[in-house]
């Protein structure tokens, strides 16, 4: 017989989070994420991780490396 084992969790450095995942894990709103990335915003943060494209389309899905978000969040807590 086969035992159903859960799929292994990918290591933190190989995990990509989508916007809704960031909202759920870090408590940052979707609009705040995009304000942090917008160079014209007064809340622009150049240290916020750059998104990565998940599709070939220019307007397609994006995600962020989880380990980069953790590093950014921890640096904000120390500041």
PALO-352819 format. One record per residue: y negated, x, z of N, C-alpha, C, O in turn; residue in one letter. Coordinates in pm, whole numbers, plus 50000, padded with zeros to 5 digits. Atoms other than C-alpha are relative to their C-alpha. Last residue first. Layout:
N
YXZYXZYXZYXZA
...
***
This chain:
79
501454998750021449485152451226499214991950101497984991950097X
500504988249931453045156151356498495001249991497875007850074X
499855002249856453985120451262499455011750081498925009750190X
501035009649959452555125350913500084997450150499054995650215X
501274992549997454665156850865498854990950042497904995550106X
500004991449882457765136850964498715008050011498195010050121X
500185008649884456945110150706499955008250128499125005550216X
501375005049999456465135850428499734991850128498704993650194X
500874988449972459735153850512498544995450009497824999550100X
499804996449860461605120750529499075011450040498445011050146X
500695010249919460095109650198500135003150149499175001550224X
501434997350015461165142350033499184990150083498184993750144X
500324988249919464705138350174498515003649990497945008650086X
500035003449858464905102750038499595012050085498805010650178X
498944992949929464045112849682499824997450149498734999050204X
500464988049930461775086149540501195006450067502094999450115X
499464998449866462475058849285499445012950060498735020449992X
500214986949938461075045348961500645000150138500934989550194X
499754998149857462065016648733499735014450044499975023949970X
498725003549939460555012348391500075003350148499075006550213X
500315010149900456985012448264501254995450074501274984850136X
501174995649923457305044748069499674990450113499124994450215X
501255007050025460805034147962498875005650086499095009250202X
500704993250108463635059347975498624994049972497765000649914X
499715005650132464815046848311499185007549897498245014749931X
498595003850000465065060048666500414993649868501574989849850X
499645010650094461785079048655501504997550006502305006850004X
499204995350113461005099648963500404988049915500674977249967X
498865008350040458175091949203500775006649885500225014749810X
500165005650134456035120149342501234991549966502354995249998X
499064996050106456235125449716499754992949867499394981149863X
498975010450015453065119149920500915003649884500425007549778X
498724995149946451295152549981501114989449990502274992450015X
499334991150096448435143249746501335005450051502135010549972X
499434988949923447575113649972500765009149904501865005749860X
499164990850075445265087949815500455011550089499665017450163X
498814996949920443885063550074500975009349928502105011249973X
500484992549883440375062849922501175003850090501015012550177X
500035007249874442095052849598499445008850112499635021050111X
501315006449987441205068849264499844992550133498754987950165X
501044989849979444115093349278498614994150019497735000650075X
501155002150090446555064549322498875009850030498275009450138X
499784992950127449835076549483498774999549908498665007849818X
499774985849970448995067249844500145008349873499835020249873X
501304994449961447565034249720500125014950028499245022749992X
500744997550123450885027449542498575004950027498015012049944X
499324989450076452855031849862499195003449875498955015149846X
500354987249935450285011150057500645011749925500015022149908X
501354996650044450704982349808499545013350060498845021049994X
499964996050140454464982249864498615004249951498485014349882X
500035010750100454014980850239500015005849859499665017449836X
501214998450080455135009450463500014989149894501034987049828X
500995009849958457675000450732498665001449929497644997049981X
501164993349942459645032550681498914990350046497974994450115X
499674988849911463165019850616498805005850073498925010150188X
499065003549894462534984850475500215011550100500295009150220X
500615010449916459384992750276500904997050119500434996050232X
501024993049922460965024850147499324990250096499084993450213X
499294992349899464055005350037499015007450091499225008350212X
499605009449894461874979549857500775007250111500735002850226X
501165004349923460205007949662500414990750116499944992550228X
500935008050079463475023349546498914994950095499004996650216X
500435012949946465145051149739499074993149902498194999549843X
501265004650058467105079349578499704986250059500554977450060X
500255014349992469765097149780498634996849943497635003249976X
499645005950129470975131749679499754984949996500204978249903X
500724993450108469245151549956500334994449862499654997649765X
501435003750000470395126050217499295006349880498474999649816X
500854992049911474055131450129498534996349983498114991749877X
500504987650060475765102449952499155007850099498505001850185X
501455000450008477615077750177499515013149938499915023949982X
500754990349920481315077250102498504998749977498044995849867X
500454988950085482745044949964499175009750083498405005450169X
501375001550051484425024550232499625012049915500085023249937X
500934991849923488185027850256498614998349942498454997249820X
501375001150051490485000450140499095008150090498825004450204X
500945003549895493975011850219498604999949941498205009049868X
501274992950007496455010249939499124995650115499054983750148X
501195008350000500005000050000498765008750000498765020150048X
***
